[in-house]
Amino acid sequence: MQIYLSRPDITEKEIEAVCAVLRSPNLSLGPKLKEFEDAFSEYIGTKRAVAVNSGTSGLFLCMEALGLGQGDEVITTPFTFISSATTIMMAGARPVFVDIEPESLNIDAAKIEPAITERTKAILPVEVFGNPAGMDKVCEIAEKHALVVIEDGCEALGSVLNGKKVGTFGKISTFAFYPNKQITTGEGGMILTDDDNLADMCVSLRNQGRGKGDGWLSHERLGYNFRLSDINCALGIVQLSRIEEIMAKRRQVANWYQEMLATDDRLIVPIETDGCDISWFVFVVRLAETFTQQERDRILEDMKDKEIQVSNYFPPVHLQPFISERFGYKKGDFPLTESVCERTIALPFYNNLTKDEVAIVCKTLKEVLDGV
Ligand SMILES: Cc1ncc(COP(=O)(O)O)c(C=O)c1O
């Protein structure tokens, strides 16, 4: 029996909502778009929400709306999904990496200041694996240096730090709805901001540069087709309405893993620190420092051989060949990130994973570790 890394959780309600759109004449730019955006901005607590067709397009439009480009630098973390860095590059700007803090695995706010130059325009922090730790400190540094915060909340829908929701730390922020995320629209993303000018610009940019009230064939600027269809929005509306239930299910799965793995001193198991309310995206354990990357890779293979899907979230972004070649980053530049990346194991994690399945995963992992 395969135990999957991730599975979506789609109920009859989602299926009915999608079918209702399919029976309507409004497959795109219809009423479900506004309904999804309104529900989302209300949930996060921002003035505006702009739906787009992926988290990547959302982050890229944040850069475009802010006018970032050639000659600008954006500080970010090398321990993230690739889009955090590639969207900076798509805009023509330079990603400047800063090493991570070893507990939360988020960008280390204490290391940001030395990386700031006269070309630095923005900081792009990521709540990695859903953990919001340290976002307040990043915002303090940004404010001190008059830098914009572009918050990549793609993995952290519903997370809260000291009473403040993820998505409200940045001047502009983005979420993503690929099927492994807390909520899914199949593919999709959402931009959040309190700034009407930025939101209006994103609305125009996602829709071929059309202006407010202009005709279908009038274009005010170079734009894109990053629209999210009403079919996707209908799915998103129902998923968002279930967010508390979804987060509770994921928290239960995380708690089972914590209970079953916490006492194994070969593993570092993720926990919530003071003030952090994690909306669990994935469950990533780390091997103790005594393990090598080769051993980790073998463990991943052994788990897969035993029909348990696992993954190596993430390899270091600065060492992806097209990034290291272009910007000159090399092994050793960010030792904490590199050390963490060598030892991560993402375990199967989704809403409807059962306690018995979690027990099988944990038992198998321990047996595989015994064999190393
Ligand atoms: C941190 C982070 N940023 C950006 C993205 C990009 O989202 P998408 O896959 O919807 O383009 C993801 C998606 O996995 C992510 O984890």
The ligand as a Gaussian input file, in Angstrom:
#p B3LYP/6-31G(d) Opt

LIG

0 1
 C        7.457000      29.296000      -0.581000
 C        6.757000      29.176000      -1.894000
 N        6.743000      30.235000      -2.718000
 C        6.125000      30.185000      -3.902000
 C        5.479000      29.056000      -4.345000
 C        4.904000      29.030000      -5.723000
 O        3.577000      28.682000      -5.805000
 P        3.009000      27.985000      -7.152000
 O        3.520000      26.586000      -7.171000
 O        1.525000      28.081000      -6.980000
 O        3.478000      28.780000      -8.298000
 C        5.459000      27.931000      -3.525000
 C        4.790000      26.698000      -3.966000
 O        5.079000      25.604000      -3.633000
 C        6.141000      27.976000      -2.265000
 O        6.190000      26.909000      -1.470000

